[in-house]
């Protein structure tokens, strides 16, 4: 039925909608009372058939009147209602058309490889593949190798921890990913064309974009770099210290402040003294330069070893 096949007397032209349709519910009629039975008409059959053909075709199947499961299969594909769980014990796992929908991958006990069915003949077939473990084991999704197929043009994709892939067959040789979540590396590189979810957003600020040591830095997605560290004055009260990393383009400025003010622990500040610091205009992309002066009742003085804390900004 879903491929416009009838037993006999079919025509090559689609019927037209009735000009004066009878709206309501069907009836068997009553000859004794002169009530005629409802006549569905050719258009009624046509309406039902075309709705089913559209449903089956939209799911990527070729309509076949001998397959009585196509409508059920179409609903399953389009709603992606299936849930399949895969572990390393199942690997390599070849996903079937019937397993369209959500695929939960547990790689806690070992690497997992998922093989997709052929894209050809399966237009609209979709899988949402998500990891449920937090191990360092690899999860690799590979397309069918007959044509060979690709995934967003690539030979395979890796599924990292806390990530999920939404893959849709284009019906030819590729699986598209309408929403492709960035890997940690892609997030940290601020690559374009990738969705940043909560986990990727957190990863974007880590890795090579962050060093939380005493002398460290933080790169922000907009390009701003914040650096911090400590430095000490020389005998002339001058400060010069290299940044943890060089600013690629510009040094915007810095704040210098006392790093050892507590006199109870041997700091430089007493009840009648304090230390002030300032930055020099000749700081570079790689080095902060400044000066410090100790203030006491006799006036400012230059001393070696006064500890300063700096926060520098650039891009």
C-alpha positions as CSV (number, residue, x, y, z in Angstrom):
1,X,0.0,0.0,0.0
2,X,2.8,2.4,0.8
3,X,4.1,2.4,-2.7
4,X,0.9,3.1,-4.6
5,X,0.3,-0.5,-5.6
6,X,-3.3,-1.8,-5.9
7,X,-4.7,-5.1,-7.0
8,X,-6.2,-3.7,-10.2
9,X,-7.8,-0.6,-11.9
10,X,-5.2,2.0,-10.8
11,X,-4.8,5.1,-12.9
12,X,-1.7,7.2,-13.6
13,X,-3.3,10.5,-12.5
14,X,-4.0,11.5,-8.9
15,X,-7.7,12.0,-8.1
16,X,-8.9,15.5,-7.3
17,X,-10.4,16.5,-4.0
18,X,-14.2,16.5,-4.0
19,X,-15.8,19.8,-4.9
20,X,-18.7,19.4,-2.4
21,X,-17.4,17.0,0.3
22,X,-19.6,15.5,2.9
23,X,-18.2,16.4,6.3
24,X,-19.0,14.2,9.3
25,X,-18.8,10.5,10.2
26,X,-19.3,7.5,7.9
27,X,-22.5,5.5,7.9
28,X,-23.5,2.1,6.5
29,X,-26.8,3.7,5.4
30,X,-30.3,2.3,5.8
31,X,-32.1,1.3,2.5
32,X,-35.4,0.9,4.3
33,X,-35.2,4.5,5.4
34,X,-33.7,5.7,2.2
35,X,-30.4,6.6,3.9
36,X,-27.4,6.0,1.5
37,X,-24.1,4.6,2.8
38,X,-21.1,6.8,2.9
39,X,-19.0,6.7,-0.2
40,X,-15.2,7.2,0.6
41,X,-14.3,7.9,-3.0
42,X,-10.9,7.6,-4.7
43,X,-9.6,10.8,-3.1
44,X,-10.2,9.3,0.4
45,X,-7.9,6.4,-0.4
46,X,-5.5,8.8,-2.1
47,X,-5.3,11.0,1.0
48,X,-4.5,8.1,3.3
49,X,-2.0,6.5,0.9
50,X,0.0,9.7,0.3
51,X,0.2,10.5,4.0
52,X,1.7,7.1,4.6
53,X,4.0,7.4,1.5
54,X,5.3,10.7,2.8
55,X,5.9,9.3,6.3
56,X,7.9,6.3,5.0
57,X,9.9,8.3,2.5
58,X,10.7,11.0,5.0
59,X,12.2,8.3,7.2
60,X,14.7,7.4,4.4
61,X,13.0,4.1,3.4
62,X,12.0,3.1,-0.1
63,X,8.2,2.4,-0.1
64,X,7.5,-1.3,-0.5
65,X,4.0,-2.7,-0.3
66,X,5.3,-6.2,0.7
67,X,6.9,-4.8,3.9
68,X,4.1,-4.3,6.5
69,X,6.5,-2.8,9.1
70,X,7.5,0.3,7.2
71,X,5.2,2.7,8.9
72,X,6.2,1.4,12.3
73,X,9.8,1.7,11.3
74,X,9.3,5.2,10.0
75,X,7.7,6.4,13.3
76,X,10.6,4.8,15.2
77,X,13.2,6.5,13.0
78,X,11.6,9.9,13.0
79,X,10.9,10.0,16.7
80,X,14.4,8.4,17.5
81,X,12.7,6.7,20.4
82,X,15.1,3.7,20.6
83,X,17.6,3.4,23.4
84,X,20.7,1.2,22.9
85,X,23.4,0.6,25.5
86,X,26.9,-0.3,24.3
87,X,29.9,-1.4,26.4
88,X,33.4,-2.5,25.5
89,X,32.2,-6.1,25.6
90,X,30.0,-5.2,22.6
91,X,32.9,-3.5,20.7
92,X,33.1,-3.3,17.8
93,X,29.4,-2.6,17.6
94,X,27.7,-2.3,14.3
95,X,24.6,-0.1,14.8
96,X,21.5,-1.3,12.9
97,X,18.7,0.8,11.4
98,X,16.4,-0.6,14.1
99,X,18.7,0.9,16.8
100,X,18.1,4.5,15.6
101,X,17.7,6.9,18.4
102,X,19.7,7.2,21.6
103,X,22.9,5.2,22.0
104,X,24.5,5.2,25.4
105,X,28.2,4.3,25.5
106,X,29.9,3.0,28.6
107,X,33.7,2.7,27.9
108,X,34.7,2.3,31.6
109,X,36.1,-1.2,31.0
110,X,37.8,-0.5,27.6
111,X,37.8,1.2,24.3
112,X,34.6,1.2,22.2
113,X,34.2,1.4,18.4
114,X,30.8,2.1,16.9
115,X,30.2,1.4,13.2
116,X,27.3,3.2,11.5
117,X,25.2,1.6,8.8
118,X,25.4,2.9,5.2
119,X,24.1,6.4,4.6
120,X,22.8,5.4,1.2
121,X,19.1,4.4,1.3
122,X,18.8,5.6,4.9
123,X,18.2,9.4,4.5
124,X,17.0,10.9,7.7
125,X,18.2,8.0,9.9
126,X,19.6,9.4,13.1
127,X,21.5,8.5,16.2
128,X,22.2,10.5,19.3
129,X,25.4,9.0,20.8
130,X,26.3,9.9,24.3
131,X,29.0,8.8,26.8
132,X,28.0,7.7,30.3
133,X,31.5,7.0,31.7
134,X,34.4,9.3,32.8
135,X,37.3,7.0,31.9
136,X,40.2,7.8,29.6
137,X,39.3,5.0,27.2
138,X,38.6,5.9,23.6
139,X,35.2,5.9,21.9
140,X,35.4,6.1,18.1
141,X,32.5,6.4,15.7
142,X,33.2,5.2,12.2
143,X,31.0,5.3,9.1
144,X,30.3,2.5,6.7
145,X,33.4,1.7,4.6
146,X,31.6,0.4,1.4
147,X,31.4,3.7,-0.5
148,X,33.2,4.8,1.8
149,X,31.0,7.1,3.9
150,X,32.2,10.0,6.0
151,X,31.0,11.9,9.1
152,X,31.0,15.6,8.4
153,X,33.6,14.8,5.8
154,X,35.9,13.0,8.2
155,X,36.8,9.3,8.3
156,X,35.8,9.0,11.9
157,X,34.9,11.0,15.0
158,X,36.0,10.6,18.6
159,X,33.5,10.9,21.4
160,X,35.2,12.3,24.5
161,X,33.9,12.2,28.1
162,X,30.7,14.1,28.8
163,X,30.1,14.6,25.1
164,X,27.3,13.5,22.7
165,X,27.0,13.4,18.9
166,X,23.8,13.9,16.9
167,X,24.3,12.2,13.5
168,X,21.8,12.2,10.6
169,X,22.3,10.2,7.4
170,X,22.1,12.4,4.2
171,X,21.1,9.3,2.2
172,X,24.2,9.4,0.0
173,X,27.7,9.0,1.5
174,X,27.8,11.3,4.6
175,X,26.5,11.6,8.1
176,X,25.9,15.1,9.1
177,X,26.1,16.5,12.6
178,X,23.6,19.4,13.0
179,X,24.9,19.9,16.5
180,X,28.6,18.9,16.9
181,X,29.8,19.5,20.4
182,X,33.4,20.8,20.7
183,X,36.1,18.5,22.1
184,X,38.3,19.9,24.9
185,X,41.0,20.7,22.4
186,X,38.6,22.4,20.0
187,X,37.1,24.4,22.9
188,X,40.6,25.4,24.2
189,X,41.5,26.5,20.6
190,X,38.2,28.4,20.3
191,X,37.5,26.7,17.0
192,X,34.6,28.0,15.0
193,X,31.7,25.7,14.0
194,X,31.4,23.8,17.2
195,X,28.8,23.9,20.0
196,X,30.1,24.8,23.4
197,X,28.2,22.9,26.1
198,X,28.8,23.2,29.8
199,X,31.7,20.7,29.9
200,X,33.3,22.2,26.8
201,X,32.9,25.7,28.3
202,X,34.8,24.6,31.4
203,X,37.5,23.0,29.3
204,X,37.9,26.1,27.3
205,X,39.3,27.9,30.3
206,X,41.7,25.1,31.2
207,X,44.5,23.2,29.4
208,X,47.0,25.6,27.7
209,X,44.7,28.5,28.5
210,X,45.3,28.4,32.2
211,X,48.2,28.1,34.7
212,X,47.2,28.4,38.4
213,X,50.7,28.5,39.8
214,X,52.0,31.3,42.0
215,X,53.2,32.9,38.7
216,X,50.4,32.1,36.3
217,X,48.0,33.3,33.7
218,X,44.4,32.9,32.3
219,X,43.5,33.3,28.6
220,X,39.9,34.4,28.1
221,X,37.9,33.5,24.9
222,X,37.7,37.2,23.8
223,X,41.5,37.3,23.7
224,X,42.3,39.1,27.0
225,X,45.1,37.5,29.0
226,X,45.5,38.0,32.7
227,X,48.9,37.2,34.3
228,X,50.1,37.4,37.9
229,X,53.3,36.8,39.8
230,X,55.7,38.2,42.4
231,X,58.8,40.3,42.1
232,X,61.3,41.9,44.4
233,X,63.0,45.3,44.3
234,X,66.7,45.7,43.6
235,X,69.0,48.0,45.7
236,X,67.7,51.0,43.7
237,X,64.0,50.0,44.4
238,X,63.4,48.9,40.8
239,X,61.4,45.9,39.8
240,X,61.8,43.7,36.7
241,X,60.2,40.3,36.2
242,X,59.4,38.2,33.3
243,X,55.7,37.3,32.7
244,X,54.8,33.6,32.8
245,X,54.1,33.9,29.1
246,X,54.6,36.6,26.6
247,X,51.6,38.8,25.5
248,X,51.2,38.1,21.8
249,X,50.1,41.5,20.7
250,X,50.0,44.2,23.5
251,X,50.7,44.9,27.1
252,X,47.8,46.9,28.4
253,X,48.8,47.6,31.9
254,X,49.5,46.2,35.4
255,X,48.8,46.7,39.1
256,X,51.6,46.3,41.6
257,X,50.9,45.9,45.3
258,X,52.6,44.8,48.5
259,X,53.1,41.0,48.7
260,X,54.4,40.9,52.3
261,X,52.6,43.5,54.4
262,X,52.1,41.5,57.6
263,X,54.7,42.7,60.1
264,X,53.8,39.8,62.4
265,X,55.3,37.4,59.9
266,X,58.3,39.5,59.0
267,X,56.6,41.7,56.5
268,X,57.9,45.2,55.6
269,X,55.0,47.1,56.9
270,X,55.2,48.3,60.6
271,X,52.9,50.6,62.5
272,X,54.6,53.7,61.1
273,X,55.8,52.4,57.6
274,X,54.2,51.3,54.4
275,X,55.4,50.5,50.8
276,X,54.0,51.8,47.5
277,X,54.6,50.5,44.1
278,X,54.1,51.7,40.5
279,X,54.6,50.4,37.0
280,X,57.1,51.9,34.5
281,X,56.1,52.9,31.1
282,X,58.8,50.8,29.5
283,X,57.2,47.4,30.4
284,X,57.3,45.0,27.5
285,X,55.3,42.1,26.1
286,X,57.6,39.8,28.1
287,X,58.6,41.8,31.2
288,X,56.9,44.0,33.8
289,X,59.0,46.9,35.1
290,X,58.2,49.1,38.0
291,X,59.5,50.6,41.2
292,X,58.8,50.5,45.0
293,X,59.4,52.9,47.8
294,X,59.2,52.4,51.5
295,X,57.5,55.2,53.4
296,X,58.4,56.1,57.0
297,X,58.4,59.2,59.1
298,X,61.8,60.3,57.6
299,X,60.5,60.0,54.0
300,X,60.6,57.5,51.2
301,X,63.6,55.2,50.8
302,X,64.9,52.7,48.3
303,X,65.4,49.2,49.6
304,X,66.3,45.8,48.1
305,X,64.1,42.8,48.6
306,X,60.7,44.5,49.0
307,X,58.2,41.9,47.7
308,X,55.5,43.0,45.2
309,X,52.6,41.2,43.8
310,X,51.5,42.1,40.2
311,X,48.5,41.6,38.0
312,X,49.1,42.3,34.4
313,X,46.7,42.6,31.4
314,X,47.2,42.3,27.7
315,X,46.3,40.3,24.6
